[in-house]
Amino acid sequence: MRAGAIFVALGALVGVFASIALGVLREDGRRAAELRIEPTAPGGPEGVGVLEHADGRLTGWIVVWGLEPGTRHAVHFHGPDSACGSKADPVAVHPDLEAGRDGVAAVHLDVGAPETTLEAGTYYNVHAAPSSEPDNPEIACANVEPAP
């Protein structure tokens, strides 16, 4: 089995178990959502994320694979009332993703963000270069999917 397929399988399993766990947490007023990151450019990366929002903080995990090893990538949540392929202002930002030797970047989020960040109509995107680069096209995107 190729390494990419292993990461996809592991990412899917993490997503399922985290969605179940986050569903329980929602009973205490927290919002939960997931991401299924897909390429928007040929050969672009893929990934998954599980997120929750409480008390003005966005927390969770995002894993992206298929990046060039050792690269950094700007990432943003955009919205409201938007989706992948549209242009909307950033509503939340976390530090750049950093790909390891295997082309995988994993980040544990804990950033301030508006409550609406985990509502439908928000999307997450990955850029080709670090946030310090002015001309920085999108290479992957995920619509925020609120947990049921």
Rosetta constraint file for C-alpha pairs under 8 A:
AtomPair CA 1 CA 5 HARMONIC 6.59 0.50
AtomPair CA 1 CA 6 HARMONIC 6.88 0.50
AtomPair CA 2 CA 6 HARMONIC 6.51 0.50
AtomPair CA 3 CA 7 HARMONIC 6.37 0.50
AtomPair CA 4 CA 8 HARMONIC 6.25 0.50
AtomPair CA 4 CA 65 HARMONIC 7.36 0.50
AtomPair CA 4 CA 66 HARMONIC 7.40 0.50
AtomPair CA 5 CA 9 HARMONIC 6.18 0.50
AtomPair CA 6 CA 10 HARMONIC 6.09 0.50
AtomPair CA 7 CA 11 HARMONIC 5.81 0.50
AtomPair CA 7 CA 65 HARMONIC 7.45 0.50
AtomPair CA 8 CA 12 HARMONIC 6.12 0.50
AtomPair CA 8 CA 47 HARMONIC 7.66 0.50
AtomPair CA 9 CA 13 HARMONIC 6.30 0.50
AtomPair CA 10 CA 14 HARMONIC 6.12 0.50
AtomPair CA 11 CA 15 HARMONIC 6.04 0.50
AtomPair CA 11 CA 47 HARMONIC 7.37 0.50
AtomPair CA 11 CA 48 HARMONIC 6.17 0.50
AtomPair CA 11 CA 63 HARMONIC 7.49 0.50
AtomPair CA 12 CA 16 HARMONIC 6.25 0.50
AtomPair CA 12 CA 48 HARMONIC 7.47 0.50
AtomPair CA 13 CA 17 HARMONIC 6.25 0.50
AtomPair CA 14 CA 18 HARMONIC 5.82 0.50
AtomPair CA 15 CA 19 HARMONIC 5.88 0.50
AtomPair CA 15 CA 34 HARMONIC 7.40 0.50
AtomPair CA 15 CA 48 HARMONIC 7.01 0.50
AtomPair CA 15 CA 49 HARMONIC 6.91 0.50
AtomPair CA 15 CA 50 HARMONIC 6.33 0.50
AtomPair CA 16 CA 20 HARMONIC 6.35 0.50
AtomPair CA 17 CA 21 HARMONIC 6.27 0.50
AtomPair CA 18 CA 22 HARMONIC 5.90 0.50
AtomPair CA 18 CA 50 HARMONIC 6.49 0.50
AtomPair CA 19 CA 23 HARMONIC 5.97 0.50
AtomPair CA 19 CA 32 HARMONIC 7.89 0.50
AtomPair CA 19 CA 33 HARMONIC 7.69 0.50
AtomPair CA 19 CA 34 HARMONIC 7.35 0.50
AtomPair CA 19 CA 50 HARMONIC 6.91 0.50
AtomPair CA 19 CA 147 HARMONIC 6.95 0.50
AtomPair CA 20 CA 24 HARMONIC 6.73 0.50
AtomPair CA 21 CA 25 HARMONIC 6.59 0.50
AtomPair CA 22 CA 26 HARMONIC 6.22 0.50
AtomPair CA 22 CA 32 HARMONIC 6.02 0.50
AtomPair CA 22 CA 52 HARMONIC 7.22 0.50
AtomPair CA 22 CA 147 HARMONIC 7.91 0.50
AtomPair CA 23 CA 27 HARMONIC 7.36 0.50
AtomPair CA 23 CA 32 HARMONIC 7.11 0.50
AtomPair CA 23 CA 147 HARMONIC 6.85 0.50
AtomPair CA 23 CA 148 HARMONIC 7.45 0.50
AtomPair CA 25 CA 29 HARMONIC 7.61 0.50
AtomPair CA 25 CA 30 HARMONIC 6.29 0.50
AtomPair CA 26 CA 30 HARMONIC 4.60 0.50
AtomPair CA 26 CA 31 HARMONIC 5.73 0.50
AtomPair CA 26 CA 32 HARMONIC 6.67 0.50
AtomPair CA 29 CA 54 HARMONIC 7.51 0.50
AtomPair CA 30 CA 52 HARMONIC 6.56 0.50
AtomPair CA 30 CA 53 HARMONIC 5.71 0.50
AtomPair CA 30 CA 54 HARMONIC 5.10 0.50
AtomPair CA 31 CA 52 HARMONIC 5.34 0.50
AtomPair CA 31 CA 53 HARMONIC 5.09 0.50
AtomPair CA 31 CA 54 HARMONIC 6.77 0.50
AtomPair CA 31 CA 118 HARMONIC 6.88 0.50
AtomPair CA 31 CA 146 HARMONIC 7.75 0.50
AtomPair CA 31 CA 147 HARMONIC 7.80 0.50
AtomPair CA 32 CA 50 HARMONIC 7.59 0.50
AtomPair CA 32 CA 51 HARMONIC 5.60 0.50
AtomPair CA 32 CA 52 HARMONIC 4.18 0.50
AtomPair CA 32 CA 53 HARMONIC 6.44 0.50
AtomPair CA 32 CA 118 HARMONIC 6.74 0.50
AtomPair CA 32 CA 146 HARMONIC 5.98 0.50
AtomPair CA 32 CA 147 HARMONIC 5.33 0.50
AtomPair CA 33 CA 50 HARMONIC 6.03 0.50
AtomPair CA 33 CA 51 HARMONIC 5.24 0.50
AtomPair CA 33 CA 52 HARMONIC 6.27 0.50
AtomPair CA 33 CA 118 HARMONIC 5.90 0.50
AtomPair CA 33 CA 119 HARMONIC 7.92 0.50
AtomPair CA 33 CA 144 HARMONIC 6.48 0.50
AtomPair CA 33 CA 145 HARMONIC 5.34 0.50
AtomPair CA 33 CA 146 HARMONIC 4.08 0.50
AtomPair CA 33 CA 147 HARMONIC 4.70 0.50
AtomPair CA 34 CA 48 HARMONIC 7.35 0.50
AtomPair CA 34 CA 49 HARMONIC 5.38 0.50
AtomPair CA 34 CA 50 HARMONIC 4.47 0.50
AtomPair CA 34 CA 51 HARMONIC 5.99 0.50
AtomPair CA 34 CA 144 HARMONIC 6.21 0.50
AtomPair CA 34 CA 145 HARMONIC 5.33 0.50
AtomPair CA 34 CA 146 HARMONIC 6.48 0.50
AtomPair CA 34 CA 147 HARMONIC 6.77 0.50
AtomPair CA 35 CA 47 HARMONIC 7.80 0.50
AtomPair CA 35 CA 48 HARMONIC 5.21 0.50
AtomPair CA 35 CA 49 HARMONIC 4.62 0.50
AtomPair CA 35 CA 50 HARMONIC 6.39 0.50
AtomPair CA 35 CA 124 HARMONIC 7.88 0.50
AtomPair CA 35 CA 142 HARMONIC 5.67 0.50
AtomPair CA 35 CA 143 HARMONIC 6.58 0.50
AtomPair CA 35 CA 144 HARMONIC 5.60 0.50
AtomPair CA 35 CA 145 HARMONIC 6.34 0.50
AtomPair CA 36 CA 46 HARMONIC 7.69 0.50
AtomPair CA 36 CA 47 HARMONIC 6.03 0.50
AtomPair CA 36 CA 48 HARMONIC 4.73 0.50
AtomPair CA 36 CA 49 HARMONIC 6.72 0.50
AtomPair CA 36 CA 142 HARMONIC 5.44 0.50
AtomPair CA 36 CA 143 HARMONIC 7.42 0.50
AtomPair CA 37 CA 45 HARMONIC 7.82 0.50
AtomPair CA 37 CA 46 HARMONIC 5.07 0.50
AtomPair CA 37 CA 47 HARMONIC 4.59 0.50
AtomPair CA 37 CA 48 HARMONIC 5.63 0.50
AtomPair CA 37 CA 49 HARMONIC 7.91 0.50
AtomPair CA 37 CA 64 HARMONIC 7.62 0.50
AtomPair CA 37 CA 125 HARMONIC 7.99 0.50
AtomPair CA 37 CA 140 HARMONIC 6.29 0.50
AtomPair CA 37 CA 141 HARMONIC 5.24 0.50
AtomPair CA 37 CA 142 HARMONIC 4.46 0.50
AtomPair CA 37 CA 143 HARMONIC 7.94 0.50
AtomPair CA 38 CA 44 HARMONIC 7.71 0.50
AtomPair CA 38 CA 45 HARMONIC 6.71 0.50
AtomPair CA 38 CA 46 HARMONIC 4.76 0.50
AtomPair CA 38 CA 47 HARMONIC 6.77 0.50
AtomPair CA 38 CA 140 HARMONIC 5.35 0.50
AtomPair CA 38 CA 141 HARMONIC 5.56 0.50
AtomPair CA 38 CA 142 HARMONIC 6.32 0.50
AtomPair CA 39 CA 43 HARMONIC 7.07 0.50
AtomPair CA 39 CA 44 HARMONIC 4.50 0.50
AtomPair CA 39 CA 45 HARMONIC 5.36 0.50
AtomPair CA 39 CA 46 HARMONIC 5.86 0.50
AtomPair CA 39 CA 139 HARMONIC 5.86 0.50
AtomPair CA 39 CA 140 HARMONIC 4.16 0.50
AtomPair CA 39 CA 141 HARMONIC 6.50 0.50
AtomPair CA 40 CA 44 HARMONIC 6.45 0.50
AtomPair CA 40 CA 138 HARMONIC 6.97 0.50
AtomPair CA 40 CA 139 HARMONIC 5.04 0.50
AtomPair CA 40 CA 140 HARMONIC 4.76 0.50
AtomPair CA 40 CA 141 HARMONIC 6.53 0.50
AtomPair CA 41 CA 138 HARMONIC 7.58 0.50
AtomPair CA 41 CA 139 HARMONIC 5.02 0.50
AtomPair CA 41 CA 140 HARMONIC 6.92 0.50
AtomPair CA 43 CA 66 HARMONIC 7.94 0.50
AtomPair CA 44 CA 66 HARMONIC 6.79 0.50
AtomPair CA 44 CA 67 HARMONIC 7.33 0.50
AtomPair CA 44 CA 139 HARMONIC 5.43 0.50
AtomPair CA 44 CA 140 HARMONIC 6.18 0.50
AtomPair CA 45 CA 64 HARMONIC 6.59 0.50
AtomPair CA 45 CA 65 HARMONIC 5.59 0.50
AtomPair CA 45 CA 66 HARMONIC 4.40 0.50
AtomPair CA 45 CA 67 HARMONIC 5.64 0.50
AtomPair CA 45 CA 139 HARMONIC 7.09 0.50
AtomPair CA 45 CA 140 HARMONIC 6.16 0.50
AtomPair CA 46 CA 64 HARMONIC 5.62 0.50
AtomPair CA 46 CA 65 HARMONIC 5.59 0.50
AtomPair CA 46 CA 66 HARMONIC 6.41 0.50
AtomPair CA 46 CA 140 HARMONIC 6.87 0.50
AtomPair CA 47 CA 62 HARMONIC 7.32 0.50
AtomPair CA 47 CA 63 HARMONIC 5.39 0.50
AtomPair CA 47 CA 64 HARMONIC 4.06 0.50
AtomPair CA 47 CA 65 HARMONIC 5.92 0.50
AtomPair CA 48 CA 62 HARMONIC 5.84 0.50
AtomPair CA 48 CA 63 HARMONIC 5.54 0.50
AtomPair CA 48 CA 64 HARMONIC 6.63 0.50
AtomPair CA 49 CA 60 HARMONIC 7.37 0.50
AtomPair CA 49 CA 61 HARMONIC 5.48 0.50
AtomPair CA 49 CA 62 HARMONIC 4.11 0.50
AtomPair CA 49 CA 63 HARMONIC 6.26 0.50
AtomPair CA 50 CA 60 HARMONIC 5.57 0.50
AtomPair CA 50 CA 61 HARMONIC 5.54 0.50
AtomPair CA 50 CA 62 HARMONIC 6.62 0.50
AtomPair CA 51 CA 58 HARMONIC 6.92 0.50
AtomPair CA 51 CA 59 HARMONIC 5.65 0.50
AtomPair CA 51 CA 60 HARMONIC 4.28 0.50
AtomPair CA 51 CA 61 HARMONIC 6.48 0.50
AtomPair CA 51 CA 118 HARMONIC 7.87 0.50
AtomPair CA 52 CA 58 HARMONIC 5.86 0.50
AtomPair CA 52 CA 59 HARMONIC 5.44 0.50
AtomPair CA 52 CA 60 HARMONIC 6.14 0.50
AtomPair CA 52 CA 118 HARMONIC 7.51 0.50
AtomPair CA 53 CA 57 HARMONIC 5.55 0.50
AtomPair CA 53 CA 58 HARMONIC 4.58 0.50
AtomPair CA 53 CA 59 HARMONIC 6.31 0.50
AtomPair CA 53 CA 115 HARMONIC 6.56 0.50
AtomPair CA 53 CA 118 HARMONIC 7.21 0.50
AtomPair CA 54 CA 58 HARMONIC 6.87 0.50
AtomPair CA 54 CA 115 HARMONIC 7.69 0.50
AtomPair CA 56 CA 112 HARMONIC 5.71 0.50
AtomPair CA 56 CA 113 HARMONIC 5.81 0.50
AtomPair CA 56 CA 114 HARMONIC 6.21 0.50
AtomPair CA 56 CA 115 HARMONIC 6.53 0.50
AtomPair CA 57 CA 110 HARMONIC 6.40 0.50
AtomPair CA 57 CA 111 HARMONIC 5.52 0.50
AtomPair CA 57 CA 112 HARMONIC 4.54 0.50
AtomPair CA 57 CA 113 HARMONIC 5.71 0.50
AtomPair CA 57 CA 114 HARMONIC 7.87 0.50
AtomPair CA 58 CA 109 HARMONIC 6.79 0.50
AtomPair CA 58 CA 110 HARMONIC 5.56 0.50
AtomPair CA 58 CA 111 HARMONIC 5.32 0.50
AtomPair CA 58 CA 112 HARMONIC 5.99 0.50
AtomPair CA 58 CA 113 HARMONIC 5.81 0.50
AtomPair CA 59 CA 108 HARMONIC 7.23 0.50
AtomPair CA 59 CA 109 HARMONIC 4.75 0.50
AtomPair CA 59 CA 110 HARMONIC 4.45 0.50
AtomPair CA 59 CA 111 HARMONIC 6.70 0.50
AtomPair CA 60 CA 108 HARMONIC 5.73 0.50
AtomPair CA 60 CA 109 HARMONIC 5.14 0.50
AtomPair CA 60 CA 110 HARMONIC 7.05 0.50
AtomPair CA 61 CA 106 HARMONIC 7.22 0.50
AtomPair CA 61 CA 107 HARMONIC 5.76 0.50
AtomPair CA 61 CA 108 HARMONIC 4.61 0.50
AtomPair CA 61 CA 109 HARMONIC 5.95 0.50
AtomPair CA 62 CA 106 HARMONIC 5.72 0.50
AtomPair CA 62 CA 107 HARMONIC 5.42 0.50
AtomPair CA 62 CA 108 HARMONIC 6.66 0.50
AtomPair CA 62 CA 109 HARMONIC 7.62 0.50
AtomPair CA 63 CA 104 HARMONIC 7.14 0.50
AtomPair CA 63 CA 105 HARMONIC 5.71 0.50
AtomPair CA 63 CA 106 HARMONIC 4.30 0.50
AtomPair CA 63 CA 107 HARMONIC 6.52 0.50
AtomPair CA 64 CA 104 HARMONIC 5.69 0.50
AtomPair CA 64 CA 105 HARMONIC 5.23 0.50
AtomPair CA 64 CA 106 HARMONIC 6.42 0.50
AtomPair CA 65 CA 103 HARMONIC 5.80 0.50
AtomPair CA 65 CA 104 HARMONIC 4.28 0.50
AtomPair CA 65 CA 105 HARMONIC 6.39 0.50
AtomPair CA 66 CA 103 HARMONIC 5.51 0.50
AtomPair CA 66 CA 104 HARMONIC 6.52 0.50
AtomPair CA 67 CA 71 HARMONIC 7.25 0.50
AtomPair CA 67 CA 99 HARMONIC 6.32 0.50
AtomPair CA 67 CA 103 HARMONIC 4.54 0.50
AtomPair CA 67 CA 104 HARMONIC 6.31 0.50
AtomPair CA 67 CA 105 HARMONIC 7.81 0.50
AtomPair CA 68 CA 99 HARMONIC 6.95 0.50
AtomPair CA 68 CA 103 HARMONIC 5.20 0.50
AtomPair CA 69 CA 99 HARMONIC 5.45 0.50
AtomPair CA 69 CA 100 HARMONIC 5.49 0.50
AtomPair CA 69 CA 101 HARMONIC 4.79 0.50
AtomPair CA 69 CA 102 HARMONIC 5.82 0.50
AtomPair CA 69 CA 103 HARMONIC 4.23 0.50
AtomPair CA 69 CA 104 HARMONIC 7.51 0.50
AtomPair CA 70 CA 98 HARMONIC 6.71 0.50
AtomPair CA 70 CA 99 HARMONIC 5.06 0.50
AtomPair CA 70 CA 100 HARMONIC 5.35 0.50
AtomPair CA 70 CA 101 HARMONIC 6.00 0.50
AtomPair CA 70 CA 103 HARMONIC 7.08 0.50
AtomPair CA 71 CA 98 HARMONIC 5.87 0.50
AtomPair CA 71 CA 99 HARMONIC 5.36 0.50
AtomPair CA 71 CA 100 HARMONIC 7.79 0.50
AtomPair CA 71 CA 129 HARMONIC 7.59 0.50
AtomPair CA 72 CA 96 HARMONIC 6.04 0.50
AtomPair CA 72 CA 97 HARMONIC 5.47 0.50
AtomPair CA 72 CA 98 HARMONIC 4.54 0.50
AtomPair CA 72 CA 99 HARMONIC 6.36 0.50
AtomPair CA 72 CA 129 HARMONIC 6.02 0.50
AtomPair CA 72 CA 130 HARMONIC 5.06 0.50
AtomPair CA 73 CA 96 HARMONIC 5.15 0.50
AtomPair CA 73 CA 97 HARMONIC 5.06 0.50
AtomPair CA 73 CA 98 HARMONIC 6.62 0.50
AtomPair CA 73 CA 126 HARMONIC 6.44 0.50
AtomPair CA 73 CA 127 HARMONIC 5.46 0.50
AtomPair CA 73 CA 128 HARMONIC 5.88 0.50
AtomPair CA 73 CA 129 HARMONIC 4.69 0.50
AtomPair CA 73 CA 130 HARMONIC 4.37 0.50
AtomPair CA 73 CA 131 HARMONIC 6.77 0.50
AtomPair CA 74 CA 95 HARMONIC 7.32 0.50
AtomPair CA 74 CA 96 HARMONIC 4.65 0.50
AtomPair CA 74 CA 97 HARMONIC 6.55 0.50
AtomPair CA 74 CA 126 HARMONIC 6.06 0.50
AtomPair CA 74 CA 127 HARMONIC 5.20 0.50
AtomPair CA 74 CA 128 HARMONIC 7.43 0.50
AtomPair CA 74 CA 129 HARMONIC 6.23 0.50
AtomPair CA 74 CA 130 HARMONIC 4.79 0.50
AtomPair CA 74 CA 131 HARMONIC 4.57 0.50
AtomPair CA 75 CA 93 HARMONIC 6.50 0.50
AtomPair CA 75 CA 94 HARMONIC 6.72 0.50
AtomPair CA 75 CA 95 HARMONIC 7.45 0.50
AtomPair CA 75 CA 96 HARMONIC 6.07 0.50
AtomPair CA 75 CA 97 HARMONIC 7.11 0.50
AtomPair CA 75 CA 124 HARMONIC 7.17 0.50
AtomPair CA 75 CA 125 HARMONIC 5.60 0.50
AtomPair CA 75 CA 126 HARMONIC 4.70 0.50
AtomPair CA 75 CA 127 HARMONIC 6.17 0.50
AtomPair CA 75 CA 131 HARMONIC 7.82 0.50
AtomPair CA 76 CA 90 HARMONIC 6.04 0.50
AtomPair CA 76 CA 91 HARMONIC 7.55 0.50
AtomPair CA 76 CA 92 HARMONIC 6.02 0.50
AtomPair CA 76 CA 93 HARMONIC 4.73 0.50
AtomPair CA 76 CA 94 HARMONIC 6.90 0.50
AtomPair CA 76 CA 124 HARMONIC 5.60 0.50
AtomPair CA 76 CA 125 HARMONIC 5.62 0.50
AtomPair CA 76 CA 126 HARMONIC 7.07 0.50
AtomPair CA 77 CA 90 HARMONIC 5.56 0.50
AtomPair CA 77 CA 91 HARMONIC 5.66 0.50
AtomPair CA 77 CA 92 HARMONIC 5.09 0.50
AtomPair CA 77 CA 93 HARMONIC 6.27 0.50
AtomPair CA 77 CA 117 HARMONIC 7.16 0.50
AtomPair CA 77 CA 122 HARMONIC 6.70 0.50
AtomPair CA 77 CA 123 HARMONIC 5.54 0.50
AtomPair CA 77 CA 124 HARMONIC 4.36 0.50
AtomPair CA 77 CA 125 HARMONIC 6.64 0.50
AtomPair CA 78 CA 82 HARMONIC 7.46 0.50
AtomPair CA 78 CA 87 HARMONIC 7.98 0.50
AtomPair CA 78 CA 88 HARMONIC 5.52 0.50
AtomPair CA 78 CA 89 HARMONIC 5.46 0.50
AtomPair CA 78 CA 90 HARMONIC 4.26 0.50
AtomPair CA 78 CA 91 HARMONIC 5.32 0.50
AtomPair CA 78 CA 92 HARMONIC 7.14 0.50
AtomPair CA 78 CA 122 HARMONIC 5.49 0.50
AtomPair CA 78 CA 123 HARMONIC 5.26 0.50
AtomPair CA 78 CA 124 HARMONIC 6.24 0.50
AtomPair CA 78 CA 125 HARMONIC 7.93 0.50
AtomPair CA 79 CA 83 HARMONIC 7.67 0.50
AtomPair CA 79 CA 88 HARMONIC 5.43 0.50
AtomPair CA 79 CA 89 HARMONIC 6.15 0.50
AtomPair CA 79 CA 90 HARMONIC 6.61 0.50
AtomPair CA 79 CA 91 HARMONIC 6.32 0.50
AtomPair CA 79 CA 117 HARMONIC 7.49 0.50
AtomPair CA 79 CA 121 HARMONIC 6.13 0.50
AtomPair CA 79 CA 122 HARMONIC 4.44 0.50
AtomPair CA 79 CA 123 HARMONIC 6.54 0.50
AtomPair CA 80 CA 88 HARMONIC 7.30 0.50
AtomPair CA 80 CA 116 HARMONIC 7.57 0.50
AtomPair CA 80 CA 117 HARMONIC 7.89 0.50
AtomPair CA 80 CA 121 HARMONIC 5.32 0.50
AtomPair CA 80 CA 122 HARMONIC 5.40 0.50
AtomPair CA 81 CA 120 HARMONIC 7.62 0.50
AtomPair CA 81 CA 121 HARMONIC 4.23 0.50
AtomPair CA 81 CA 122 HARMONIC 6.56 0.50
AtomPair CA 82 CA 86 HARMONIC 6.17 0.50
AtomPair CA 82 CA 87 HARMONIC 7.35 0.50
AtomPair CA 82 CA 88 HARMONIC 6.50 0.50
AtomPair CA 82 CA 121 HARMONIC 4.68 0.50
AtomPair CA 82 CA 122 HARMONIC 5.74 0.50
AtomPair CA 82 CA 123 HARMONIC 6.99 0.50
AtomPair CA 83 CA 121 HARMONIC 5.82 0.50
AtomPair CA 83 CA 122 HARMONIC 6.12 0.50
AtomPair CA 83 CA 123 HARMONIC 5.47 0.50
AtomPair CA 83 CA 143 HARMONIC 5.83 0.50
AtomPair CA 84 CA 123 HARMONIC 6.01 0.50
AtomPair CA 84 CA 124 HARMONIC 7.80 0.50
AtomPair CA 84 CA 125 HARMONIC 7.86 0.50
AtomPair CA 84 CA 141 HARMONIC 5.93 0.50
AtomPair CA 84 CA 142 HARMONIC 6.39 0.50
AtomPair CA 84 CA 143 HARMONIC 6.03 0.50
AtomPair CA 91 CA 113 HARMONIC 7.02 0.50
AtomPair CA 91 CA 114 HARMONIC 7.26 0.50
AtomPair CA 91 CA 117 HARMONIC 6.99 0.50
AtomPair CA 92 CA 111 HARMONIC 7.88 0.50
AtomPair CA 92 CA 112 HARMONIC 7.40 0.50
AtomPair CA 92 CA 113 HARMONIC 5.46 0.50
AtomPair CA 92 CA 114 HARMONIC 7.64 0.50
AtomPair CA 92 CA 117 HARMONIC 7.37 0.50
AtomPair CA 93 CA 111 HARMONIC 7.74 0.50
AtomPair CA 94 CA 109 HARMONIC 7.14 0.50
AtomPair CA 94 CA 111 HARMONIC 6.68 0.50
AtomPair CA 96 CA 130 HARMONIC 6.32 0.50
AtomPair CA 96 CA 131 HARMONIC 6.73 0.50
AtomPair CA 97 CA 105 HARMONIC 5.93 0.50
AtomPair CA 97 CA 106 HARMONIC 7.32 0.50
AtomPair CA 97 CA 107 HARMONIC 7.04 0.50
AtomPair CA 98 CA 104 HARMONIC 7.99 0.50
AtomPair CA 98 CA 105 HARMONIC 5.43 0.50
AtomPair CA 98 CA 106 HARMONIC 7.81 0.50
AtomPair CA 99 CA 103 HARMONIC 4.99 0.50
AtomPair CA 99 CA 104 HARMONIC 4.98 0.50
AtomPair CA 99 CA 105 HARMONIC 4.37 0.50
AtomPair CA 99 CA 106 HARMONIC 7.90 0.50
AtomPair CA 100 CA 104 HARMONIC 5.54 0.50
AtomPair CA 100 CA 105 HARMONIC 6.23 0.50
AtomPair CA 113 CA 117 HARMONIC 6.67 0.50
AtomPair CA 115 CA 119 HARMONIC 7.94 0.50
AtomPair CA 116 CA 122 HARMONIC 7.96 0.50
AtomPair CA 117 CA 122 HARMONIC 6.20 0.50
AtomPair CA 118 CA 122 HARMONIC 6.96 0.50
AtomPair CA 118 CA 144 HARMONIC 6.26 0.50
AtomPair CA 118 CA 145 HARMONIC 7.47 0.50
AtomPair CA 118 CA 146 HARMONIC 6.14 0.50
AtomPair CA 119 CA 144 HARMONIC 6.78 0.50
AtomPair CA 119 CA 145 HARMONIC 7.30 0.50
AtomPair CA 119 CA 146 HARMONIC 5.89 0.50
AtomPair CA 120 CA 143 HARMONIC 7.55 0.50
AtomPair CA 120 CA 144 HARMONIC 5.92 0.50
AtomPair CA 120 CA 145 HARMONIC 6.15 0.50
AtomPair CA 120 CA 146 HARMONIC 6.40 0.50
AtomPair CA 121 CA 143 HARMONIC 7.41 0.50
AtomPair CA 121 CA 144 HARMONIC 7.21 0.50
AtomPair CA 122 CA 143 HARMONIC 6.21 0.50
AtomPair CA 122 CA 144 HARMONIC 5.57 0.50
AtomPair CA 123 CA 141 HARMONIC 7.04 0.50
AtomPair CA 123 CA 142 HARMONIC 5.59 0.50
AtomPair CA 123 CA 143 HARMONIC 4.25 0.50
AtomPair CA 123 CA 144 HARMONIC 5.25 0.50
AtomPair CA 124 CA 141 HARMONIC 5.62 0.50
AtomPair CA 124 CA 142 HARMONIC 5.21 0.50
AtomPair CA 124 CA 143 HARMONIC 6.33 0.50
AtomPair CA 124 CA 144 HARMONIC 6.96 0.50
AtomPair CA 125 CA 138 HARMONIC 6.57 0.50
AtomPair CA 125 CA 139 HARMONIC 7.63 0.50
AtomPair CA 125 CA 140 HARMONIC 5.69 0.50
AtomPair CA 125 CA 141 HARMONIC 4.26 0.50
AtomPair CA 125 CA 142 HARMONIC 6.43 0.50
AtomPair CA 126 CA 138 HARMONIC 5.75 0.50
AtomPair CA 126 CA 139 HARMONIC 5.84 0.50
AtomPair CA 126 CA 140 HARMONIC 5.09 0.50
AtomPair CA 126 CA 141 HARMONIC 6.22 0.50
AtomPair CA 127 CA 136 HARMONIC 6.00 0.50
AtomPair CA 127 CA 137 HARMONIC 5.55 0.50
AtomPair CA 127 CA 138 HARMONIC 4.22 0.50
AtomPair CA 127 CA 139 HARMONIC 5.39 0.50
AtomPair CA 127 CA 140 HARMONIC 7.04 0.50
AtomPair CA 128 CA 136 HARMONIC 5.89 0.50
AtomPair CA 128 CA 137 HARMONIC 5.74 0.50
AtomPair CA 128 CA 138 HARMONIC 6.00 0.50
AtomPair CA 128 CA 139 HARMONIC 5.71 0.50
AtomPair CA 129 CA 133 HARMONIC 6.39 0.50
AtomPair CA 129 CA 136 HARMONIC 5.90 0.50
AtomPair CA 129 CA 137 HARMONIC 7.88 0.50
AtomPair CA 130 CA 136 HARMONIC 7.88 0.50
AtomPair CA 131 CA 136 HARMONIC 7.86 0.50
